[in-house]
Amino acid sequence: MIGWLDCGSGASGDMLLGALLDAGVPLEVVAEAIAAVSPEPVTVETSRVTRAGFTAVRAHVRAADSAVHRTWPDVRALLDVAPLDAHVRERARASFARLATAEAAVHGRAPDEVHFHEVGALDAIADVVGVCAALAHLDLSVLHASPVAVGAGRVHTAHGSLPVPPPAVAELLRGIPSYGGPVEEELCTPTGAALLAEWVTAWGPQPAMVGEVVGVGAGGHDPPGHPNALRLMLGDAAAATAAEAQVTGAPLLLECNVDDLDPRLWPAVLAQLLEVGASDAWLTPILMKKGRPAHTLSVLVASERAEEVRAEIFTETTTLGLRETSVRKHALERRAATVEIDGILVEVKLGVLDGRVVNAQPEYDHVAAVAAATGRPLKSVLASAIALARALW
């Protein structure tokens, strides 16, 4: 199973947690992981809300007020001794390390010296550990995400009024596609940015997938006209590929330009490509830069045979690369018949449209064999075969 996060409204720890719970992760998975780490009682509750027409799950982390400002070493010590699954501990530790490194970079300190006014709070610990436990529970093969909306304007922090995205978020999103807007408020928090940076393995639009589950996590604010929510889509990439192949037959057109292969080799190359699974292969004469004569090799192949055909092209020609295009193919129903010439059977290929034969073509190799066996001119045998084949129309 794969996942895709729609970060068009940014991301925060509670939005991610809500989306994961809405996608079916049991609440007890999250609650048990948080209880294993938190030094004080923390509970997670959910409620169903709407955000500009989106029904979403709002995750509420309930913790008592605490005056303790924990540092990265403090949080690390909690994680090290907590009875957590090893994978959850590793990913939570890595997420907090990203936060510590980002805060240290923007404040000019070593990571262990940074006091987390927000990150070290119990609700942030719950968000990070809860999200890591939920994602580990899903055991996704890959997690994609869209570019991250960061918002605009200014945000009030313990350090004063800062521009959006605040420095720590900008630092955490280094190397990650993001954009400003679409509303005048902070959409991506440091916790959300750290979790995305730790867990997301590919960035871009929704990948090809057969969607099975959609989870929506709500943010705390509900700005008018804008759905402040994060969507998580879960599905099967393999099923998407199989469905596409079933609909289209998944034919591929492989092409390359070759100007340095001995022309005497081309007939054998074309024959070998057909032997390993190509449905058709042909050459087109072209003129390349500096007036060099060359050929474009074009090969039509079903997707399930493409790997062998690619290997054959690279092995038998001098090309260093291939262009590959998915194409749609409409084919007549094919049938076979035979006609008799001088006592010898010749196969005829029939093309059938809506139950009616619309093409009948003698197999040339069979025609040539009759000519060789009888001593008749090849053109005479071919004319006889064509005349007999017409009767099959």
The 8 nearest C-alpha neighbors of each residue, nearest first, counted from 0:
[[1, 235, 139, 234, 140, 233, 2, 236],
 [2, 0, 141, 139, 140, 234, 233, 142],
 [3, 1, 233, 142, 232, 143, 234, 141],
 [2, 4, 143, 144, 232, 231, 142, 205],
 [3, 5, 144, 231, 230, 6, 143, 145],
 [4, 6, 230, 145, 7, 229, 144, 231],
 [7, 5, 9, 147, 8, 145, 229, 4],
 [6, 8, 148, 9, 5, 147, 145, 146],
 [9, 7, 6, 227, 148, 228, 186, 229],
 [10, 8, 148, 187, 186, 6, 147, 149],
 [9, 11, 187, 191, 6, 14, 186, 188],
 [12, 10, 191, 14, 188, 13, 187, 190],
 [11, 13, 191, 126, 15, 14, 190, 16],
 [12, 14, 16, 15, 11, 58, 17, 126],
 [15, 13, 216, 17, 11, 217, 218, 16],
 [16, 14, 18, 12, 13, 17, 216, 19],
 [15, 17, 13, 19, 14, 130, 18, 12],
 [16, 18, 216, 58, 14, 56, 20, 57],
 [19, 216, 17, 215, 214, 21, 15, 20],
 [18, 20, 22, 16, 21, 17, 24, 15],
 [21, 19, 24, 17, 22, 23, 18, 16],
 [20, 22, 214, 18, 23, 19, 56, 17],
 [23, 21, 214, 19, 20, 213, 18, 212],
 [22, 24, 20, 21, 25, 19, 214, 212],
 [23, 25, 20, 19, 22, 133, 26, 28],
 [26, 24, 27, 28, 23, 20, 29, 133],
 [25, 27, 29, 28, 30, 24, 20, 43],
 [26, 28, 30, 29, 25, 31, 32, 24],
 [29, 27, 26, 25, 31, 30, 32, 133],
 [28, 30, 129, 26, 27, 32, 31, 132],
 [29, 31, 27, 33, 32, 28, 34, 26],
 [32, 30, 34, 33, 28, 29, 27, 35],
 [33, 31, 35, 29, 34, 30, 129, 132],
 [32, 34, 30, 35, 125, 36, 31, 129],
 [35, 33, 31, 37, 36, 32, 30, 41],
 [34, 36, 32, 33, 81, 82, 37, 31],
 [37, 35, 81, 33, 34, 77, 78, 38],
 [36, 38, 39, 34, 33, 35, 40, 121],
 [39, 37, 36, 40, 77, 34, 35, 121],
 [40, 38, 37, 41, 62, 63, 121, 34],
 [39, 41, 62, 42, 37, 38, 34, 63],
 [42, 40, 62, 61, 39, 34, 60, 37],
 [41, 43, 61, 60, 44, 62, 40, 30],
 [44, 42, 60, 59, 61, 30, 58, 45],
 [43, 45, 59, 58, 60, 42, 46, 61],
 [46, 44, 58, 57, 59, 56, 43, 47],
 [45, 47, 57, 56, 48, 58, 44, 59],
 [46, 48, 56, 55, 57, 54, 45, 49],
 [49, 47, 55, 54, 56, 46, 57, 50],
 [50, 48, 54, 53, 55, 52, 51, 47],
 [49, 51, 226, 53, 52, 227, 221, 54],
 [52, 50, 226, 53, 225, 224, 49, 223],
 [51, 53, 50, 49, 54, 226, 224, 225],
 [54, 52, 50, 49, 51, 55, 226, 228],
 [53, 55, 49, 48, 52, 50, 47, 56],
 [56, 54, 215, 216, 217, 48, 47, 49],
 [55, 57, 47, 216, 17, 217, 46, 21],
 [56, 58, 217, 46, 17, 45, 216, 47],
 [57, 59, 45, 17, 13, 44, 56, 16],
 [60, 58, 44, 43, 45, 61, 57, 13],
 [59, 61, 43, 42, 122, 62, 44, 58],
 [62, 60, 42, 41, 43, 59, 63, 122],
 [63, 61, 41, 40, 60, 64, 121, 122],
 [62, 64, 65, 61, 40, 41, 39, 121],
 [65, 63, 62, 66, 121, 67, 120, 61],
 [64, 66, 67, 63, 120, 121, 68, 62],
 [65, 67, 68, 64, 120, 69, 63, 116],
 [66, 68, 65, 69, 120, 119, 116, 64],
 [69, 67, 116, 119, 115, 66, 114, 70],
 [68, 70, 119, 73, 67, 115, 114, 74],
 [69, 71, 114, 73, 72, 115, 113, 119],
 [70, 72, 74, 73, 111, 75, 99, 69],
 [73, 71, 75, 70, 74, 111, 76, 69],
 [74, 72, 70, 76, 71, 75, 69, 77],
 [75, 73, 77, 71, 76, 72, 78, 70],
 [74, 76, 72, 78, 77, 73, 71, 79],
 [75, 77, 79, 73, 74, 78, 72, 80],
 [78, 76, 74, 75, 79, 80, 36, 81],
 [77, 79, 75, 81, 76, 80, 36, 88],
 [80, 78, 76, 77, 81, 75, 88, 82],
 [79, 81, 78, 77, 82, 76, 36, 83],
 [80, 82, 78, 36, 35, 83, 79, 77],
 [83, 81, 35, 80, 84, 36, 32, 78],
 [84, 82, 81, 88, 85, 32, 87, 35],
 [83, 85, 87, 86, 88, 82, 132, 32],
 [84, 86, 88, 87, 83, 89, 82, 90],
 [87, 85, 89, 88, 84, 90, 135, 83],
 [86, 88, 84, 90, 89, 132, 85, 131],
 [87, 89, 85, 91, 86, 90, 83, 92],
 [88, 90, 86, 92, 87, 91, 85, 93],
 [89, 91, 93, 87, 92, 88, 94, 86],
 [92, 90, 94, 88, 93, 89, 128, 87],
 [91, 93, 89, 95, 90, 94, 88, 96],
 [92, 94, 96, 90, 91, 95, 89, 97],
 [95, 93, 91, 97, 96, 92, 193, 194],
 [96, 94, 98, 92, 97, 93, 99, 91],
 [97, 95, 93, 99, 98, 94, 100, 92],
 [98, 96, 100, 94, 95, 99, 193, 101],
 [97, 99, 95, 101, 96, 100, 193, 102],
 [100, 98, 96, 110, 102, 101, 97, 103],
 [99, 101, 103, 97, 110, 98, 102, 96],
 [102, 100, 104, 98, 103, 167, 99, 170],
 [103, 101, 99, 105, 104, 100, 167, 106],
 [102, 104, 108, 110, 100, 106, 101, 109],
 [103, 105, 101, 107, 102, 106, 100, 108],
 [104, 106, 102, 103, 107, 166, 101, 167],
 [107, 105, 103, 104, 108, 102, 113, 101],
 [106, 108, 104, 103, 105, 109, 102, 110],
 [109, 107, 103, 106, 110, 112, 104, 113],
 [108, 110, 112, 103, 111, 113, 107, 100],
 [109, 111, 103, 99, 100, 112, 113, 108],
 [110, 112, 109, 113, 71, 72, 70, 99],
 [113, 111, 109, 110, 108, 114, 70, 103],
 [112, 114, 110, 111, 70, 103, 115, 108],
 [115, 113, 70, 116, 69, 112, 68, 71],
 [116, 114, 119, 118, 117, 70, 69, 113],
 [115, 117, 68, 118, 114, 119, 120, 157],
 [116, 118, 120, 115, 119, 123, 68, 122],
 [119, 117, 115, 123, 120, 116, 124, 190],
 [118, 120, 115, 69, 117, 68, 116, 70],
 [121, 119, 117, 123, 118, 122, 124, 68],
 [120, 122, 124, 123, 125, 119, 62, 37],
 [121, 123, 125, 124, 120, 60, 126, 62],
 [124, 122, 126, 125, 118, 121, 120, 127],
 [125, 123, 121, 127, 122, 126, 128, 120],
 [124, 126, 122, 123, 128, 33, 129, 127],
 [127, 125, 123, 12, 129, 124, 128, 130],
 [126, 128, 130, 124, 129, 125, 131, 91],
 [127, 129, 131, 125, 130, 91, 126, 33],
 [128, 130, 29, 132, 126, 131, 127, 125],
 [131, 129, 133, 127, 16, 132, 128, 126],
 [130, 132, 128, 134, 133, 129, 87, 91],
 [131, 133, 135, 129, 130, 87, 134, 29],
 [134, 132, 136, 130, 135, 131, 24, 129],
 [135, 133, 137, 131, 136, 132, 130, 138],
 [134, 136, 138, 132, 133, 137, 131, 87],
 [135, 137, 133, 134, 138, 132, 24, 28],
 [138, 136, 134, 135, 139, 133, 24, 0],
 [137, 139, 135, 136, 134, 140, 0, 141],
 [140, 138, 1, 141, 0, 137, 142, 2],
 [139, 141, 1, 0, 138, 142, 2, 137],
 [142, 140, 1, 139, 200, 2, 143, 199],
 [141, 143, 2, 199, 200, 3, 1, 201],
 [144, 142, 3, 201, 202, 199, 2, 200],
 [145, 143, 4, 202, 3, 203, 5, 199],
 [144, 146, 203, 5, 204, 202, 6, 147],
 [147, 145, 176, 177, 203, 6, 202, 144],
 [146, 148, 177, 6, 9, 7, 149, 145],
 [147, 149, 9, 178, 7, 8, 177, 150],
 [150, 148, 186, 187, 179, 9, 164, 147],
 [151, 149, 180, 186, 185, 179, 184, 182],
 [152, 150, 183, 163, 180, 184, 179, 182],
 [151, 153, 183, 163, 184, 162, 154, 150],
 [154, 152, 162, 163, 161, 160, 151, 184],
 [153, 155, 161, 160, 162, 185, 156, 163],
 [156, 154, 160, 159, 161, 153, 157, 158],
 [157, 155, 159, 158, 160, 154, 161, 165],
 [156, 158, 159, 155, 116, 160, 117, 161],
 [159, 157, 156, 160, 155, 161, 116, 154],
 [160, 158, 156, 157, 155, 161, 154, 153],
 [159, 161, 155, 154, 156, 153, 162, 158],
 [162, 160, 154, 153, 165, 159, 155, 163],
 [161, 163, 153, 165, 164, 152, 154, 160],
 [164, 162, 165, 151, 153, 152, 185, 154],
 [163, 165, 162, 169, 149, 168, 166, 185],
 [164, 166, 163, 162, 168, 167, 161, 169],
 [167, 165, 169, 168, 170, 105, 164, 161],
 [166, 168, 170, 101, 169, 102, 165, 171],
 [169, 167, 189, 171, 170, 166, 165, 164],
 [168, 170, 166, 172, 167, 171, 164, 165],
 [169, 171, 167, 168, 172, 173, 101, 166],
 [170, 172, 168, 169, 173, 192, 101, 193],
 [173, 171, 175, 169, 170, 168, 174, 192],
 [172, 174, 175, 170, 171, 169, 176, 168],
 [173, 175, 172, 176, 171, 196, 177, 170],
 [174, 176, 172, 173, 177, 146, 196, 202],
 [177, 175, 146, 147, 174, 178, 202, 172],
 [178, 176, 147, 146, 148, 175, 149, 179],
 [177, 179, 148, 149, 147, 180, 176, 146],
 [178, 180, 150, 149, 148, 151, 181, 177],
 [181, 179, 150, 182, 151, 148, 149, 183],
 [180, 182, 150, 179, 183, 148, 151, 8],
 [183, 181, 180, 150, 184, 151, 225, 222],
 [182, 184, 151, 152, 150, 180, 181, 185],
 [183, 185, 151, 150, 152, 182, 186, 153],
 [184, 186, 150, 187, 163, 149, 151, 154],
 [187, 185, 9, 149, 150, 8, 184, 10],
 [186, 188, 9, 10, 149, 11, 185, 191],
 [187, 189, 191, 11, 190, 192, 168, 186],
 [188, 190, 168, 192, 191, 193, 167, 187],
 [191, 189, 193, 188, 192, 12, 11, 194],
 [190, 192, 11, 12, 10, 188, 194, 189],
 [191, 193, 189, 195, 190, 194, 171, 196],
 [194, 192, 196, 190, 195, 191, 94, 189],
 [193, 195, 197, 191, 196, 192, 94, 198],
 [196, 194, 192, 198, 199, 197, 193, 191],
 [195, 197, 193, 194, 198, 199, 192, 172],
 [198, 196, 194, 195, 94, 193, 199, 93],
 [197, 199, 195, 196, 194, 200, 142, 90],
 [200, 198, 142, 195, 143, 201, 196, 197],
 [199, 201, 142, 143, 141, 198, 202, 144],
 [202, 200, 143, 199, 144, 142, 203, 141],
 [203, 201, 144, 143, 145, 146, 200, 204],
 [202, 204, 145, 144, 146, 205, 201, 143],
 [205, 203, 145, 206, 202, 144, 146, 143],
 [204, 206, 3, 203, 207, 145, 143, 144],
 [207, 205, 208, 204, 3, 143, 203, 236],
 [208, 206, 239, 236, 205, 209, 240, 235],
 [207, 209, 236, 239, 235, 234, 210, 206],
 [208, 210, 239, 235, 234, 238, 236, 211],
 [211, 209, 234, 208, 233, 212, 232, 235],
 [210, 212, 234, 233, 209, 213, 235, 232],
 [213, 211, 233, 232, 210, 22, 214, 234],
 [214, 212, 232, 231, 22, 233, 215, 230],
 [213, 215, 22, 21, 18, 231, 230, 19],
 [216, 214, 18, 230, 55, 229, 21, 56],
 [215, 18, 217, 17, 14, 56, 229, 55],
 [218, 216, 228, 57, 14, 55, 56, 227],
 [217, 219, 14, 227, 228, 220, 216, 57],
 [218, 220, 217, 221, 57, 227, 14, 13],
 [221, 219, 218, 222, 227, 217, 50, 228],
 [220, 222, 50, 227, 223, 219, 226, 218],
 [221, 223, 225, 220, 224, 227, 226, 51],
 [224, 222, 225, 221, 51, 226, 50, 227],
 [225, 223, 51, 222, 226, 221, 50, 52],
 [224, 226, 223, 51, 222, 227, 50, 221],
 [227, 225, 51, 50, 228, 53, 224, 8],
 [226, 228, 8, 218, 50, 225, 221, 217],
 [229, 227, 217, 216, 226, 218, 8, 215],
 [228, 230, 216, 215, 6, 5, 14, 8],
 [231, 229, 215, 5, 214, 4, 18, 216],
 [230, 232, 4, 214, 213, 3, 18, 215],
 [231, 233, 213, 3, 2, 212, 214, 230],
 [234, 232, 2, 212, 1, 211, 210, 213],
 [233, 235, 210, 211, 209, 0, 1, 208],
 [234, 236, 0, 209, 208, 238, 237, 1],
 [235, 237, 208, 239, 238, 207, 209, 240],
 [238, 236, 240, 239, 235, 241, 208, 209],
 [237, 239, 241, 235, 240, 236, 242, 209],
 [240, 238, 208, 209, 236, 242, 237, 241],
 [239, 241, 237, 243, 238, 242, 244, 236],
 [240, 242, 238, 244, 239, 243, 245, 237],
 [243, 241, 245, 239, 244, 240, 238, 246],
 [244, 242, 240, 246, 245, 241, 247, 239],
 [243, 245, 249, 248, 241, 247, 242, 246],
 [246, 244, 242, 243, 248, 247, 241, 249],
 [247, 245, 243, 244, 248, 242, 249, 241],
 [246, 248, 249, 244, 245, 243, 327, 328],
 [247, 249, 244, 245, 250, 246, 301, 243],
 [250, 248, 244, 247, 302, 301, 251, 243],
 [251, 249, 301, 300, 302, 248, 326, 325],
 [252, 250, 325, 300, 324, 326, 299, 301],
 [251, 253, 299, 324, 298, 323, 325, 254],
 [254, 252, 323, 298, 322, 297, 251, 321],
 [255, 253, 297, 322, 296, 321, 298, 252],
 [254, 256, 321, 296, 295, 322, 257, 320],
 [257, 255, 295, 294, 296, 258, 293, 254],
 [256, 258, 294, 293, 259, 318, 295, 255],
 [259, 257, 293, 260, 294, 292, 256, 291],
 [258, 260, 257, 261, 317, 293, 318, 262],
 [261, 259, 262, 258, 317, 257, 316, 264],
 [260, 262, 263, 264, 259, 265, 258, 316],
 [263, 261, 264, 265, 260, 266, 259, 294],
 [262, 264, 261, 265, 266, 267, 260, 268],
 [265, 263, 262, 267, 266, 261, 268, 260],
 [264, 266, 268, 267, 262, 263, 269, 261],
 [267, 265, 269, 268, 264, 270, 263, 262],
 [266, 268, 270, 265, 269, 264, 271, 263],
 [269, 267, 265, 271, 266, 270, 272, 264],
 [270, 268, 272, 266, 271, 267, 280, 265],
 [269, 271, 267, 273, 268, 272, 266, 274],
 [270, 272, 274, 268, 273, 269, 267, 275],
 [273, 271, 269, 274, 275, 270, 277, 268],
 [272, 274, 277, 270, 271, 276, 275, 278],
 [273, 275, 271, 272, 276, 270, 277, 269],
 [276, 274, 272, 273, 271, 277, 308, 307],
 [275, 277, 273, 274, 304, 278, 272, 308],
 [278, 276, 273, 300, 279, 272, 299, 275],
 [277, 279, 300, 299, 276, 273, 280, 301],
 [280, 278, 299, 277, 298, 273, 281, 300],
 [281, 279, 298, 297, 269, 299, 277, 273],
 [280, 282, 297, 296, 298, 283, 279, 269],
 [283, 281, 296, 295, 294, 297, 284, 280],
 [282, 284, 295, 294, 285, 296, 281, 297],
 [285, 283, 294, 293, 295, 282, 286, 292],
 [286, 284, 293, 294, 292, 283, 287, 295],
 [285, 287, 292, 291, 293, 290, 288, 284],
 [288, 286, 291, 290, 292, 285, 289, 293],
 [287, 289, 290, 291, 286, 292, 293, 285],
 [290, 288, 291, 287, 286, 292, 293, 258],
 [289, 291, 288, 287, 286, 292, 293, 285],
 [290, 292, 287, 289, 286, 288, 293, 258],
 [293, 291, 286, 285, 287, 290, 258, 294],
 [292, 294, 258, 285, 257, 286, 284, 291],
 [295, 293, 284, 283, 285, 257, 256, 282],
 [294, 296, 256, 283, 282, 255, 297, 257],
 [295, 297, 282, 255, 254, 281, 294, 256],
 [298, 296, 254, 281, 280, 253, 295, 282],
 [297, 299, 280, 253, 252, 279, 300, 254],
 [300, 298, 252, 279, 278, 251, 277, 280],
 [299, 301, 277, 278, 251, 250, 305, 302],
 [302, 300, 250, 303, 304, 249, 251, 305],
 [301, 303, 305, 304, 249, 250, 251, 300],
 [302, 304, 301, 305, 306, 249, 300, 250],
 [305, 303, 302, 301, 306, 307, 276, 300],
 [304, 306, 302, 308, 307, 303, 309, 300],
 [305, 307, 309, 308, 304, 310, 303, 302],
 [308, 306, 310, 309, 305, 304, 311, 275],
 [309, 307, 311, 305, 310, 306, 312, 272],
 [310, 308, 312, 306, 311, 307, 305, 313],
 [309, 311, 307, 313, 308, 312, 314, 306],
 [310, 312, 314, 308, 309, 313, 315, 307],
 [313, 311, 309, 315, 314, 310, 316, 308],
 [314, 312, 310, 311, 316, 315, 309, 318],
 [315, 313, 311, 312, 316, 310, 317, 309],
 [314, 316, 312, 313, 311, 268, 317, 310],
 [317, 315, 312, 318, 313, 314, 260, 268],
 [316, 318, 260, 319, 313, 259, 257, 315],
 [319, 317, 320, 316, 257, 313, 255, 256],
 [320, 318, 317, 313, 321, 255, 316, 257],
 [319, 321, 318, 255, 322, 313, 254, 256],
 [322, 320, 255, 254, 323, 253, 319, 318],
 [321, 323, 254, 253, 255, 324, 320, 252],
 [322, 324, 253, 252, 321, 254, 251, 325],
 [325, 323, 252, 251, 326, 253, 322, 254],
 [324, 326, 251, 250, 252, 323, 249, 327],
 [327, 325, 250, 251, 324, 328, 252, 249],
 [328, 326, 247, 250, 329, 325, 249, 248],
 [327, 329, 330, 326, 250, 247, 248, 249],
 [330, 328, 327, 331, 247, 248, 332, 326],
 [331, 329, 328, 332, 333, 350, 352, 351],
 [332, 330, 350, 351, 352, 333, 329, 353],
 [331, 333, 351, 350, 330, 352, 334, 349],
 [334, 332, 350, 349, 331, 351, 335, 348],
 [333, 335, 349, 348, 350, 332, 336, 351],
 [334, 336, 348, 349, 347, 346, 333, 337],
 [337, 335, 347, 346, 348, 334, 338, 349],
 [338, 336, 346, 345, 347, 344, 339, 335],
 [337, 339, 345, 344, 387, 346, 340, 388],
 [338, 340, 344, 343, 342, 345, 341, 337],
 [341, 339, 343, 342, 344, 338, 345, 384],
 [342, 340, 343, 339, 373, 369, 344, 380],
 [341, 343, 340, 339, 344, 369, 338, 345],
 [342, 344, 340, 339, 341, 345, 369, 338],
 [345, 343, 339, 338, 337, 340, 346, 342],
 [344, 346, 338, 337, 365, 339, 347, 366],
 [347, 345, 337, 362, 336, 361, 344, 338],
 [346, 348, 361, 336, 360, 337, 362, 335],
 [349, 347, 335, 360, 359, 334, 361, 336],
 [350, 348, 359, 334, 358, 333, 335, 351],
 [349, 351, 358, 333, 331, 356, 357, 332],
 [350, 352, 356, 332, 355, 331, 357, 354],
 [353, 351, 355, 354, 331, 356, 357, 332],
 [354, 352, 355, 351, 356, 332, 331, 357],
 [353, 355, 352, 351, 356, 332, 357, 350],
 [354, 356, 352, 351, 353, 357, 392, 350],
 [357, 355, 351, 392, 350, 358, 352, 349],
 [356, 358, 350, 351, 355, 392, 352, 359],
 [359, 357, 350, 349, 356, 360, 392, 351],
 [360, 358, 349, 348, 388, 347, 350, 389],
 [359, 361, 348, 347, 362, 358, 349, 388],
 [362, 360, 347, 363, 346, 384, 348, 385],
 [363, 361, 365, 346, 364, 347, 360, 366],
 [362, 364, 366, 365, 361, 367, 381, 360],
 [363, 365, 367, 366, 362, 368, 361, 369],
 [364, 366, 368, 367, 363, 345, 362, 369],
 [367, 365, 363, 369, 368, 364, 381, 380],
 [366, 368, 370, 364, 365, 369, 363, 371],
 [367, 369, 365, 371, 366, 370, 372, 364],
 [370, 368, 372, 366, 371, 367, 373, 365],
 [371, 369, 375, 367, 377, 373, 368, 374],
 [370, 372, 368, 369, 374, 373, 367, 375],
 [373, 371, 369, 370, 374, 368, 375, 367],
 [374, 372, 370, 375, 371, 369, 341, 368],
 [373, 375, 371, 370, 372, 376, 369, 377],
 [374, 376, 370, 373, 377, 379, 380, 371],
 [377, 375, 379, 378, 370, 374, 380, 371],
 [376, 378, 380, 370, 379, 381, 367, 375],
 [377, 379, 381, 376, 380, 382, 375, 370],
 [380, 378, 382, 376, 377, 381, 383, 375],
 [379, 381, 383, 377, 382, 378, 384, 370],
 [382, 380, 384, 378, 383, 379, 366, 385],
 [381, 383, 385, 379, 380, 384, 378, 386],
 [382, 384, 380, 386, 381, 385, 387, 379],
 [385, 383, 381, 387, 386, 382, 388, 380],
 [384, 386, 388, 382, 387, 383, 381, 389],
 [387, 385, 383, 389, 388, 384, 382, 390],
 [386, 388, 384, 389, 385, 390, 383, 338],
 [387, 389, 385, 390, 391, 386, 359, 384],
 [390, 388, 391, 386, 387, 392, 385, 359],
 [389, 391, 388, 392, 387, 386, 359, 385],
 [390, 392, 389, 388, 359, 356, 387, 349],
 [391, 356, 389, 390, 357, 359, 358, 388]]
